[in-house]
Amino acid sequence: MFTDQPGDSPLTDVPSDYDGGGAGRWFVLPDGPDAGRRLYFWERTYGEGPGPVVLLVHGNPECSYTFRHVVERLDGAGLPAGTRVVAVDHLGFGRSDQAGFEMVDMHHAANLRSLVRALDLRGITLVVHDWGGPIGIGALLEDADRVSGLVVLNSTVFPIPAEGPTYESYPSPLLPWARTPVLVPDRFWGAMAAAVVTMPTTGAAGLVAAGRRIAAQLRPGGGTPVEAVFRRQLASTRNARSSKRMVRQTPVWGHGYSYDEPRLGRQDNTSFYRGIQERLGAAWGPHGSDIPVAAVFGAWDPLAKPGVLAQWAEALPRVRDDTTVLDGVSHFVEEHRPAEVAEAVTRVLRAR
């Protein structure tokens, strides 16, 4: 069921460009542990006639708003007639309902799959960032024939190699990302998220800038309107703790992770990851549908190291012909280099 009535998201006031120039509504999840909760999505169509679909899948601690600059650049990019862009806010993020429990990738994937089936999306170019990789790919591998292209942005579905930086040493051994859920109180988590997502610089200068952004947001009326979106979506304790649960998983990203959830009991996504790793190449690689694949990665990130890129190339060899690694750019590449992302999306659409 679809509705125009919002749910209980703490993000109640959004900027005019939140929906990428399109129209948004809510999908009421019909079953599973989130039955009855409202998943927000928006869509925009370029030109007339039925065309391909671009499905934008965000990660953590962001929401679909992080793709706003990419969508701006797709406008006028010579997309195939009738191209339909669809973006979703996972539960606990953006304008979707608050998280009902501490969710990880397999839970979000199940909800996304339900939405895709309800909309009957086909001819999808799947664009995934961060945890959006296992969420989007995990959701769509169940219906692999719906996907005709893939664009990967600073993401992985494989065990992160131990060599080089990891999320236990990045961005600093003194303050690694994997430790932030323990060190940052729930009430400050949204400010942390906003600073991290919008941080324009890398290295020590980036950390200093992030600290200043957090401090500015905590003052009355402080922070920018963009930061306010990413901060307010995590203003509730439920959303903050669910987002933190995803970060707790970073040391074992791609391996599998188990934890005790008070409402649902023991949760374990090991088989979820194994299923992705076993099926990815067979479904979309040279022995499957051999879809076009592009990768755009910010270099200042553990996910941009050669070992991760090699894993993608082994599973989906076509990515070797269209991989861009941007020096001086951090994890949130779509936030800071949207032109390169939009160009990659356009190339994959034309290569279908």
RAFENUR-V551199 format. One line per field, one symbol per residue. phi: phi as a letter, one per 20 degrees, with the letter a starting at -180 (. if undefined). psi: psi as a letter, one per 20 degrees, with the letter a starting at -180 (. if undefined). burial: # if it has 16 or more other C-alpha atoms within 10 Angstrom, else .. Layout:
phi->???
psi->???
burial->???
//
This chain:
phi->.dbeefddffedccffefemmdcdbddefebnfdgnfddebcbbddnenfbfdddecedcddbfffegfffgeffnemfggngdecccdfgnclefgffeaeecgfffffffgffgffelfbmeeedcclfffffffffeffcgffdcabcdclbbcdffgffnfcfecdebgfbfgfeffeedfgfdffffgffffegeddmffffffffffffffeegmenegffffffffdfeffffffffgffgegfcgneobcaedgednfdbdgfgffffffdgffedefedelffcccccffeagfefgfffffffffcgfffebdcdefmdefefffdcfffffffffffgfef
psi->qqqjprckqinioqrhjhjkjbqqaqpophaaijpiqpppqqqppoaqrparpooporbplaaihijghghgihpjjkqqpjpoppqqpqpjqcjrqqpiroqaghghghgggggghhilprlpopoppcihfhggghghhhlhiipjqpppomrqjrppqhpaqrjiiqiphhmqhhihhhhpqgiihghggggghjoirrbhhgggggghhgghhiqpjrrrhghhghghhkhqhggghgghhghhihhkpihqpqrpphhibpppjghgghgghhigghgiahjcilqqpqpopphmphijqhhghhgghggnhihhimppooqjpahmhhhhlhghghhgggggghi.
burial->......#.###..#...####..#######...#..##########....######################.#....##.##################.################....#####################..#.################...#######.....###.#....#.###############...##.###.##.##.....#..###########.##############.#####.........#.#..##..##.###.###...#################.###.###.######.#####..#####################...
//
